[in-house]
Amino acid sequence: MFFYFLFLAFSPALESKFVLPKAIVLSAGVLALGVLLIVRNRRDHGVAPPRWALLLSLALGAWWIASTPFALHLPTALNGEYNRYNGLWTHLCWLALFVASMSIPSDLSSARRIAALLTAAIVPVAVVNIAETTGLTSFGLKEISTLGDRVAASALMNFAIPFLAIALVRVRRWGIRAGLGGVLALLVISEFLSQGRGPWMGLIAAAVIPAAGLIRSKAGWKLVAAILLATVMLAGLAAKLSPMAAERFASLTQITHDESLRQRFVIYRAALRAIREHPVAGIGFDNFRNGYPSYRAAEDIYFFKNVIPTMVHDGYLQTAVTNGIPALLLYLALVAGVLIKLVRELSHDQDRDRRDLMLVFLAALSAYLVQDLVGWLDMALTSTFWVMLGLALNLASQNTPRASPAWMKPVIAIFSGLTVLLSLYLLNDRYARVIADTNLYKAQALDVSVQWADKEFLVNKALSRLPGDSRTEMVAGEIYAMRFVSSHDPRAYARGRELFESSFNHNRF
């Protein structure tokens, strides 16, 4: 249920149609996992996670918390930018997903079931992508995805493709093989139609790693070759179905002259200047937009007219910018530790089923890490990554004796309790944001001259739900300004000016 709601939840009644509903799902999922951890830990039914992973996780979380007070704008660092919400609270939820995933008992069959459920939840996302991009039908989603971002949806496919590919190789019944092949083709063509070049780079990693592992073991190499050939053919089909996808493929042959890539390097150079100025604590979660004008280069004007980039478009640089080089090193150490553990277990594990599952976990995680070179944080995609990272470590550690030291049980108990409290706070906060966002969205649809009484009532209701929120005050100020332009009402002018000044005082950026 967590995966399905995380991928599919959206609301046409909100301006933040996709991210805010998924933020609520994330908070609810973390609450459920936190309660489960508390119960299992109390009954001694939990699994002792590897000490190095738990300590690195706690160190990373502690650094995130310690560096946040140094942010350019603290409320943004805590809650995140509007319609992204990638602040400290969300990052701590992701860390909780990782700790829960590596701590809850999970045998080989459980890990396989979770992978199957994940794949099943991704299929509807692929169906919507194909339907929207080809014009077969319209769900009314201008963003062409239930994730609200086609590139993130494209990257999401790479979490399921390796699992389907290995199942297709191993299954023997032709009926099941045909069904798996159809679902695999659906996900691959959805990824190509989504036009995300970063995810395409990740798909190469997701294809090469299992193929190399299977060919090395001399198992199913003919079917592996057939799958790789079919992938190339599906890319050609995607180019036929979508002229935009064809243009995206063509741009790969002229990558050095690509306009979007040149824009990225302008952003990267600004990010490096920010890192040099704030190497230890960074500028704060989701504060890149706030700090960018101070680090922009002269050539910026040729790429961004009246636009301020909100992210670095590189997950690793983004981490260093927002929370400093120590945060990046801790994150890389944690991820590298999991990958090294998977590779070591693969080299000497004799159970073919377990080895295959670890191989596709390695492929899926590698695909995400490759696309993150040009990617960004996403509520659904990044949540899935942290779950998969924890499950992969859980699976790879099953053959390793894990004695639980005396300090681990109370640490897990404290961590779980804080996770529950955080998720309860976030559910209340996200609900308030939903109410405010709904009222503002309704207010903006009303006529400023004819329906002013209803419009003003909705605006004041939104302001009362989120007092002191800079973005809510700014939008409310715009509505009052439009009222003044329409009716020359001096009270609307005074109220609009008051809201704009309050918005600036709450976020001077």
Solvent accessible surface area in square Angstrom, and as a share of the most:
residue,aa,sasa,rsa
1,M,163,0.73
2,F,48,0.20
3,F,23,0.10
4,Y,80,0.30
5,F,106,0.44
6,L,0,0.00
7,F,0,0.00
8,L,54,0.27
9,A,20,0.15
10,F,72,0.30
11,S,29,0.19
12,P,92,0.58
13,A,52,0.40
14,L,6,0.03
15,E,62,0.28
16,S,0,0.00
17,K,56,0.24
18,F,12,0.05
19,V,25,0.14
20,L,0,0.00
21,P,17,0.11
22,K,2,0.01
23,A,2,0.01
24,I,52,0.26
25,V,22,0.13
26,L,4,0.02
27,S,1,0.01
28,A,46,0.35
29,G,10,0.10
30,V,1,0.01
31,L,40,0.20
32,A,63,0.49
33,L,48,0.24
34,G,1,0.01
35,V,72,0.41
36,L,70,0.35
37,L,8,0.04
38,I,64,0.33
39,V,57,0.33
40,R,74,0.27
41,N,21,0.11
42,R,201,0.73
43,R,157,0.57
44,D,104,0.54
45,H,99,0.44
46,G,39,0.37
47,V,38,0.22
48,A,18,0.14
49,P,4,0.03
50,P,15,0.09
51,R,126,0.46
52,W,93,0.33
53,A,0,0.00
54,L,0,0.00
55,L,94,0.47
56,L,41,0.20
57,S,0,0.00
58,L,53,0.26
59,A,41,0.32
60,L,0,0.00
61,G,5,0.05
62,A,58,0.45
63,W,69,0.24
64,W,9,0.03
65,I,92,0.47
66,A,57,0.44
67,S,2,0.02
68,T,3,0.01
69,P,91,0.57
70,F,139,0.58
71,A,15,0.12
72,L,52,0.26
73,H,23,0.10
74,L,79,0.40
75,P,68,0.43
76,T,13,0.07
77,A,0,0.00
78,L,43,0.21
79,N,26,0.13
80,G,10,0.10
81,E,24,0.11
82,Y,60,0.23
83,N,65,0.33
84,R,65,0.24
85,Y,5,0.02
86,N,7,0.03
87,G,1,0.01
88,L,7,0.03
89,W,54,0.19
90,T,2,0.01
91,H,16,0.07
92,L,31,0.16
93,C,1,0.00
94,W,1,0.00
95,L,4,0.02
96,A,7,0.06
97,L,0,0.00
98,F,0,0.00
99,V,0,0.00
100,A,1,0.01
101,S,12,0.08
102,M,0,0.00
103,S,3,0.02
104,I,30,0.15
105,P,54,0.34
106,S,17,0.11
107,D,80,0.42
108,L,37,0.18
109,S,41,0.27
110,S,30,0.19
111,A,1,0.01
112,R,104,0.38
113,R,148,0.54
114,I,49,0.25
115,A,5,0.04
116,A,61,0.47
117,L,105,0.52
118,L,0,0.00
119,T,12,0.07
120,A,41,0.32
121,A,0,0.00
122,I,0,0.00
123,V,36,0.21
124,P,41,0.26
125,V,0,0.00
126,A,0,0.00
127,V,67,0.39
128,V,16,0.09
129,N,1,0.00
130,I,22,0.11
131,A,8,0.06
132,E,32,0.14
133,T,29,0.17
134,T,36,0.21
135,G,60,0.58
136,L,137,0.68
137,T,68,0.39
138,S,87,0.56
139,F,103,0.43
140,G,63,0.61
141,L,12,0.06
142,K,192,0.81
143,E,71,0.32
144,I,48,0.24
145,S,0,0.00
146,T,6,0.03
147,L,4,0.02
148,G,21,0.20
149,D,43,0.22
150,R,73,0.27
151,V,27,0.15
152,A,3,0.03
153,A,0,0.00
154,S,0,0.00
155,A,3,0.03
156,L,0,0.00
157,M,0,0.00
158,N,2,0.01
159,F,2,0.01
160,A,0,0.00
161,I,13,0.07
162,P,1,0.01
163,F,15,0.06
164,L,12,0.06
165,A,16,0.12
166,I,15,0.08
167,A,36,0.28
168,L,13,0.07
169,V,6,0.03
170,R,43,0.16
171,V,32,0.18
172,R,159,0.58
173,R,171,0.62
174,W,188,0.66
175,G,61,0.58
176,I,79,0.40
177,R,36,0.13
178,A,71,0.55
179,G,43,0.41
180,L,38,0.19
181,G,23,0.23
182,G,44,0.43
183,V,48,0.28
184,L,13,0.06
185,A,34,0.26
186,L,50,0.25
187,L,0,0.00
188,V,4,0.02
189,I,15,0.08
190,S,0,0.00
191,E,0,0.00
192,F,14,0.06
193,L,0,0.00
194,S,2,0.01
195,Q,10,0.04
196,G,1,0.01
197,R,31,0.11
198,G,6,0.06
199,P,1,0.01
200,W,16,0.06
201,M,81,0.36
202,G,0,0.00
203,L,11,0.06
204,I,112,0.57
205,A,18,0.14
206,A,2,0.02
207,A,29,0.22
208,V,85,0.49
209,I,43,0.22
210,P,7,0.05
211,A,10,0.08
212,A,58,0.45
213,G,24,0.23
214,L,6,0.03
215,I,90,0.46
216,R,211,0.77
217,S,57,0.37
218,K,174,0.74
219,A,22,0.17
220,G,34,0.33
221,W,133,0.47
222,K,142,0.60
223,L,42,0.21
224,V,8,0.04
225,A,52,0.40
226,A,51,0.40
227,I,27,0.14
228,L,69,0.34
229,L,113,0.56
230,A,43,0.34
231,T,29,0.17
232,V,104,0.60
233,M,129,0.58
234,L,31,0.15
235,A,20,0.15
236,G,38,0.37
237,L,80,0.40
238,A,0,0.00
239,A,30,0.23
240,K,176,0.75
241,L,81,0.40
242,S,6,0.04
243,P,102,0.64
244,M,118,0.53
245,A,0,0.00
246,A,35,0.27
247,E,121,0.54
248,R,60,0.22
249,F,46,0.19
250,A,58,0.45
251,S,23,0.15
252,L,82,0.41
253,T,116,0.67
254,Q,118,0.52
255,I,67,0.34
256,T,106,0.62
257,H,146,0.65
258,D,22,0.11
259,E,88,0.40
260,S,36,0.23
261,L,49,0.24
262,R,124,0.45
263,Q,51,0.23
264,R,46,0.17
265,F,98,0.41
266,V,2,0.01
267,I,6,0.03
268,Y,27,0.10
269,R,102,0.37
270,A,0,0.00
271,A,0,0.00
272,L,78,0.39
273,R,72,0.26
274,A,1,0.00
275,I,18,0.09
276,R,166,0.61
277,E,111,0.50
278,H,53,0.23
279,P,56,0.35
280,V,88,0.51
281,A,19,0.15
282,G,2,0.02
283,I,1,0.00
284,G,0,0.00
285,F,5,0.02
286,D,8,0.04
287,N,0,0.00
288,F,2,0.01
289,R,108,0.39
290,N,11,0.06
291,G,2,0.02
292,Y,0,0.00
293,P,59,0.37
294,S,91,0.59
295,Y,16,0.06
296,R,92,0.34
297,A,20,0.15
298,A,94,0.73
299,E,55,0.25
300,D,5,0.02
301,I,111,0.56
302,Y,161,0.61
303,F,34,0.14
304,F,24,0.10
305,K,137,0.58
306,N,166,0.85
307,V,84,0.48
308,I,65,0.33
309,P,11,0.07
310,T,32,0.19
311,M,24,0.11
312,V,0,0.00
313,H,34,0.15
314,D,17,0.09
315,G,10,0.09
316,Y,37,0.14
317,L,36,0.18
318,Q,17,0.08
319,T,29,0.17
320,A,3,0.02
321,V,1,0.01
322,T,5,0.03
323,N,1,0.01
324,G,0,0.00
325,I,72,0.37
326,P,41,0.26
327,A,0,0.00
328,L,31,0.15
329,L,107,0.53
330,L,40,0.20
331,Y,22,0.08
332,L,69,0.34
333,A,44,0.34
334,L,0,0.00
335,V,7,0.04
336,A,43,0.33
337,G,17,0.16
338,V,0,0.00
339,L,38,0.19
340,I,89,0.45
341,K,39,0.16
342,L,0,0.00
343,V,80,0.46
344,R,158,0.58
345,E,10,0.05
346,L,32,0.16
347,S,92,0.59
348,H,113,0.51
349,D,12,0.06
350,Q,159,0.71
351,D,66,0.34
352,R,109,0.40
353,D,68,0.35
354,R,12,0.04
355,R,64,0.24
356,D,11,0.06
357,L,10,0.05
358,M,0,0.00
359,L,17,0.09
360,V,0,0.00
361,F,1,0.01
362,L,20,0.10
363,A,0,0.00
364,A,0,0.00
365,L,0,0.00
366,S,17,0.11
367,A,0,0.00
368,Y,9,0.04
369,L,22,0.11
370,V,42,0.24
371,Q,5,0.02
372,D,9,0.04
373,L,85,0.42
374,V,35,0.20
375,G,4,0.04
376,W,34,0.12
377,L,46,0.23
378,D,18,0.09
379,M,5,0.02
380,A,0,0.00
381,L,4,0.02
382,T,3,0.02
383,S,0,0.00
384,T,0,0.00
385,F,1,0.01
386,W,9,0.03
387,V,13,0.08
388,M,0,0.00
389,L,0,0.00
390,G,0,0.00
391,L,12,0.06
392,A,0,0.00
393,L,1,0.00
394,N,2,0.01
395,L,2,0.01
396,A,0,0.00
397,S,1,0.01
398,Q,59,0.26
399,N,97,0.50
400,T,53,0.31
401,P,126,0.79
402,R,58,0.21
403,A,84,0.65
404,S,69,0.44
405,P,27,0.17
406,A,99,0.77
407,W,95,0.33
408,M,4,0.02
409,K,83,0.35
410,P,67,0.42
411,V,39,0.23
412,I,9,0.05
413,A,44,0.34
414,I,111,0.56
415,F,30,0.13
416,S,0,0.00
417,G,24,0.23
418,L,109,0.54
419,T,11,0.06
420,V,22,0.13
421,L,115,0.57
422,L,27,0.13
423,S,0,0.00
424,L,90,0.45
425,Y,103,0.39
426,L,1,0.01
427,L,46,0.23
428,N,104,0.53
429,D,17,0.09
430,R,3,0.01
431,Y,122,0.46
432,A,13,0.10
433,R,28,0.10
434,V,29,0.17
435,I,41,0.21
436,A,1,0.01
437,D,6,0.03
438,T,25,0.14
439,N,10,0.05
440,L,2,0.01
441,Y,76,0.29
442,K,104,0.44
443,A,0,0.00
444,Q,74,0.33
445,A,87,0.68
446,L,44,0.22
447,D,68,0.35
448,V,27,0.16
449,S,58,0.38
450,V,129,0.74
451,Q,72,0.32
452,W,30,0.11
453,A,80,0.62
454,D,86,0.45
455,K,3,0.01
456,E,56,0.25
457,F,132,0.55
458,L,25,0.13
459,V,0,0.00
460,N,64,0.33
461,K,89,0.38
462,A,0,0.00
463,L,21,0.10
464,S,78,0.51
465,R,95,0.35
466,L,23,0.11
467,P,110,0.69
468,G,37,0.36
469,D,34,0.18
470,S,21,0.14
471,R,49,0.18
472,T,4,0.02
473,E,13,0.06
474,M,85,0.38
475,V,6,0.03
476,A,0,0.00
477,G,0,0.00
478,E,75,0.34
479,I,1,0.00
480,Y,6,0.02
481,A,37,0.29
482,M,97,0.43
483,R,40,0.15
484,F,65,0.27
485,V,109,0.63
486,S,50,0.32
487,S,46,0.30
488,H,136,0.61
489,D,23,0.12
490,P,100,0.63
491,R,188,0.69
492,A,3,0.02
493,Y,110,0.42
494,A,60,0.46
495,R,72,0.26
496,G,2,0.02
497,R,138,0.51
498,E,94,0.42
499,L,6,0.03
500,F,82,0.34
501,E,88,0.39
502,S,29,0.19
503,S,10,0.06
504,F,126,0.52
505,N,118,0.60
506,H,78,0.35
507,N,33,0.17
508,R,154,0.56
509,F,91,0.38
